[in-house]
Amino acid sequence: MFNCVLCEEQTCYVSKFCDNCRVIKNIGNCYGYVEIKNVLEKVCIRNIQQRQYKIDDELKTQIEKEDKGDETYMKPKTRNYKTKEEK
């Protein structure tokens, strides 16, 4: 009985890798581990500028919601929706 070599969470009885990590290992064998590392760094890890942009964007959205109050509801754009006053 061993722990998975990659995730170190799952218990493995026959092999070194659990089922999920085996898929990751096979993808690494196909595309190369350097390519996978580059993709993970670009997609999953944010640099300082990206983190600051996300923080600023969330704060801006939060402030806009507080200013609008209950006016955040938008009419559906997929239907010809008319109120009684518009008819």
C-alpha positions, 0 to 999 in steps of 0.5 A: 500500500503506497501513496500516489507519487504525484498527488500524495493523497490517494492510496495506490495498491498496484501502481505508483499513480492514482487514476487521475494522476495517471491521466496527467502522466499520460498527457505529459508523455504525449506533450512533454512535461515542459510544455505542460509546465508552461501551460499551467504557469500561463493559465493557473498562476497569475503574476502581480499585474494580473492579480492587481487587475483582478482585485481592482476589477472586483472592487469596481464591480462591488462599488457599482453594485452598491451604487445601483441598489435594486436596479441591477436587474436587466430585461432579457435580450432574447425575447420581444418583451414589452411592458404595458406602457410600451404597447 
